[in-house]
Amino acid sequence: MIADVETALKTKLAEVVPDWPIRWPNSSWPPGTKLSDASMPVDDDGAPAPAIEAEVVSGRTTATAGPKGKRRAMAFGVCRLYLSVAQGTGTAAITEKADAIADAFRRVTVWIDPATTARLITMDPRADDGVAAYEDGSRFCRMLSIPWDYDFPD
């Protein structure tokens, strides 16, 4: 179940943001990404480069009553994206990417398996209050959350 959700989110995010490297938990940055000593992307001069760190958080699962094979289940969760740019570069680039991601994921249905009608449904992405933007050393970061529901046969 989680593998299906992660695959769908990874594929969609890579389509929306092909020009920023994306790292998922326990994964490496894309091949060829230049890294700082802190394992964050840098440009050719060693300055912080734009990047996204992403994670999928799964919540509870519910199911309808009925015999196995005749019921539906729904899993709920959120995809958290941590966008970062170099400190002191302003917010235009990070805001543009956050808006593009929010637009691409707003109320989208991704068919995981059309034959079984398994689908991932995203809700309205948001920049969470209190954690929407912060400074982390030489980087400026903004967190974007994409709530999702995974509807699948159980």
N, C-alpha and C positions, 0 to 999 in steps of 0.2 A: 504494500500500500504506500508507504513512505517513499519507496524507490520510484513509484509512478509519479508522485507529486513532485519530488525533487527533479526528476528528468524533465517534466513539463515546464517547471519554473526555470531551470537552467537553460533549456532550449530557447524559451521566449525571451529571457533576459539577454542572452547572447545576441539575439536578433536585434533587440532594441538598442543595445550599447556595445556595438562591435569594436569601438575605438578605445574603450577603457578596459584594462585588465580586470578580471573578476576572479576572486578566490573564494571557494566554498570550504567549510570546516574540514580539517584534516586533509586538505589538498594543497598542492603547490600552485603558485601563480602560473599562468600560461607560459609555455616554452618561449625563451627569448626575452622574457621580462627582466630588465636590469633591476637589481635589488640593493637596498641599503643594508648596513650591518644589522638593522632591526627587521630585515626581511619584508620591507615595503618597497613598492616600485619607485624608481628614480629615473630622471631623464639623463641624457648624455652628459650633462654637467654635474650630475650627482644631486640635483635638487629634487624634492618630492614631486612625483608625477601623479596625476589623477588616477584613482583606483576605486574599486568596489569590493568590499568584503560582504558576503551573503551567508545567511543561514535560514534553515527551515525549522520552525518550531511547531510540533504537532500537539494538539490538545485531545480532548475526549472524542470518543467515537460512539455514535448511537445507531440503533438498528430498529427497523419496524418488526412487529410481531409476525410470525409465520414460519412455515417449514424452511429448512435450509434450501437455498436455490430459488426461493420464491420471495425473499425479502430484500430490502434495500438497506444500505448502511450509509452513514454520513460521518466523515471525520472533519474536524475543524482545526484550523491552525493559522499561522502567520509566517510570512517570509519577511525577514528583516534584512534591510540593505544598509550598509554603512558606506556612504560616499565620502571620499576625501580628496582634497586638493591642497596645494602648497599654502601654508599660512601666509597671509599678506597679499594674496592674489585676488581678493574680492570674492563675491558670492555669485557672480554671473554664470560661470561655467558649471558650478555645482547645482545651482538653481535650474539651469537649462536641462541638465541631465535628470534631475529629480522630476521636473515637469514632464519630460519625455517618457520616463518610466511610468509615472502616474497615469498619463494618458493611455499608454499602451496596455496597462493592466487593469484599467477601470472597468469593472463589470464585464469581464471576459469569460467565455466558456471555452475550455480547451478539452477536446475529446481525447481521452486516454485510450479507450477501446470502443469505437462506435458499435461493434457487434453486441457488446454487453451494456452499452450506454453508460459506461464508466466515464465520468467527466470531472474536471477541476473547474471550479467557479471562483473567480476572484471578486472581491468587493472593492470599495473605494479605498485606494492607497492614501496614506496620511503621513505627515511629518509630525511625530509625537511631541506634545508640549513637554518642556523640561529636558528633553533629550534631542530636540530637533537639530541643534547645532552646538558644537563645542570645539575647543581647541585642544589638541593632543600633540604637544611638542611643536614640531614644525609643520603640522597639518591642521587644516580646518575640516571638521567632519559634520555630516548631517545624516540622521537616521530616517529612513523611509520604511514604513510598514505596509505590507500588502496582506490583508486578511484573505483567507481562502477556505472553501468548503470542498471536500472531495466526496462526490456522490458515486457509489459503486454497488454492484450486486453482492449480497452476502449469503 
